[in-house]
Amino acid sequence: AQKITQTQPGMFVQEKEAVTLDCTYDTSDQSYGLFWYKQPSSGEMIFLIYQGSYDEQNATEGRYSLNFQKARKSANLVISASQLGDSAMYFCAMGSMDSSYKLIFGSGTRLLVRP
Amino acid sequence: NAGVTQTPKFQVLKTGQSMTLQCAQDMNHEYMSWYRQDPGMGLRLIHYSVGAGITDQGEVPNGYNVSRSTTEDFPLRLLSAAPSQTSVYFCASSLDRDEQYFGPGTRLTVT
């Protein structure tokens, strides 16, 4: 069975600083994908970044990067130069490579950016 | 493109009532899924579909039915609502193995 663990229920970061949100996973699949989603207070789910298990390079999307350490089964999200608009819930999720429409989500981390 | 649309946005039901949550997408995506999000938790998969006429159960399917008669629509039916089904329901669609596009959600309260 697959499992996602996010151990930080809440975090603070100062505006313009970088922050790392932790995510560890467990799976017996050889091929899988890891996702990060942002959920602002308005409630919608916003896709941020994706990492495939066979991707050799860490994924990056603008200010978001995914620190993928396969041996440690971790997929931490790094947000650089935090902005006030980054305050939100952040969810890590995973799916098998051949069925990433069936995602398993972690419990989320609430990030608050301080001015 | 409207993306993934869900109706209604809010709904209050009494215990035992039935209703259908609507989900539609205009991106010609093969894959569609329904999730529920309870307070303080991540999303959990209820049912999913890999194409018209093909559906399967996810992690928490009890009390829900789905069907997929067209590529565009994937309704979720609550057969006999219970207070434990009070939640926010998200529909999602995807074309391939990466990004899922989520609808805005339906907030359901069962009294």
Interface residues (C-beta under 8 A of the other chain):
Chain A: I4 G33 F35 Y37 G43 E44 M45 F47 Y50 G52 F91 A93 G95 M97 D98 S99 S100 Y101 K102 L103 I104 F105 G106 S107 G108
Chain B: Y31 M32 S33 Y35 G40 M41 G42 L43 R44 L45 Y48 V50 G58 E59 V88 F90 A92 S94 R97 D98 E99 Q100 Y101 F102 P104 G105
